[in-house]
Amino acid sequence: MAFQSLHRGVSMKAGGGSAAIAVASITCFSTYLADRTSLELGRRTVVQTQQRFHHQFSALRQQVDRLCIKNDTSKLFSTTSNAKVEQEAVKKIEEAAAPATKASTKRSFAEFYEEHLEKNPLPTKMITGSFLWSVGDAVAQAVPPLAFGSDKPFVYDWARTGRCSFYGFFIHAPASHVHFNFLEYLTNRVGVTGLGVPVFKTVMEQFVYWSWVSNAMYHGFMGFVQGMTPTEIWKRLEDVMWDTQKAQWAFWIPVQLLNFQFVPVRHQLNVVLVTSVAWTALLSVWYPPLDEEIEGTEGKA
């Protein structure tokens, strides 16, 4: 097969160089995990301290606001006791309380999401991944009948969408979270700067390890939940891997160059997930699938 032939060719040419790259990658990744653990412990300490001072400051501010309102109201009532002054006092209290009430109740979804992404990055990405993988699979199922027509009535495969949702939540999002942070760590470790950053990250992701790993991970998982044997899963990888990689490079290299250049690390997975909906639709049009499970959402970067 093409994938197997490619594998043999790379092995013959690379020889001991592949082993050296593997050892270097494992060493870098181990160092990355150790550094991330130390940074995470330090970050949690800083966050806890910030939260404690924030609560203290908020309580102090509320006390000051109450004293100011009480003082202003007392002045109003001390001058006269007629109904007009009472109404003015009530209005002043409402005006003073309105900004705080508005600020506490009116938040955009972007602010809400950003807050949770900052406080709980992995769970937030897992939920996002599960939702968008489901959307991507829905697109993959809906596009071929719309684009090519069919004599058979359309029947939506909810079980397939459930498998994609499970994969996006438990496997793809956690693995991608580690991947993007490791890639950032590796870039800083190597000392790449400027326009070299998106180029370095894209080469590492698309050609060195991640695109191969993510595609194999997807097809392996889907084959496993469908009851395939290891031999059948390997055959499936041989059949689809090389064609998937070529299509992926044509689409994802420009996307990731822009993603790595302009998007913060914490949002890079979201860009991939949202763009994957369009990628899924394109795959469904390019390859009218005999087996939609294979074509549906493969090749997510």
Number of C-alpha atoms within 10 A of each C-alpha: 12 13 16 14 11 12 11 12 11 12 14 11 10 13 10 11 11 14 12 12 13 12 12 12 14 12 11 16 16 12 14 19 14 12 12 15 12 11 12 12 10 11 12 12 12 12 12 11 11 12 12 12 12 12 11 11 12 12 12 12 12 12 12 12 14 15 12 14 18 14 11 14 18 12 12 16 14 9 9 11 10 9 9 9 16 15 11 14 20 12 12 16 17 13 11 15 14 12 10 11 11 10 9 9 8 8 10 9 9 9 10 10 13 16 13 15 16 11 13 11 17 19 16 18 25 24 15 20 29 24 17 22 29 24 20 25 27 22 20 27 25 16 18 20 17 11 11 9 10 10 6 7 7 12 8 11 11 12 9 19 21 15 19 28 25 18 21 26 22 15 18 23 25 17 16 22 18 13 16 20 16 17 20 16 19 20 18 12 11 9 10 15 11 8 11 13 17 20 18 18 22 23 15 16 21 19 13 13 13 20 21 18 13 20 22 21 18 22 21 19 18 19 20 14 9 12 11 15 11 12 9 14 19 15 13 17 22 17 15 19 20 17 12 18 20 11 14 20 16 10 15 23 17 11 16 23 18 14 20 20 16 11 14 10 16 17 15 18 22 17 14 19 24 16 17 22 21 14 25 26 22 16 22 23 18 12 12 15 16 8 8 16 19 15 23 24 26 24 26 19 25
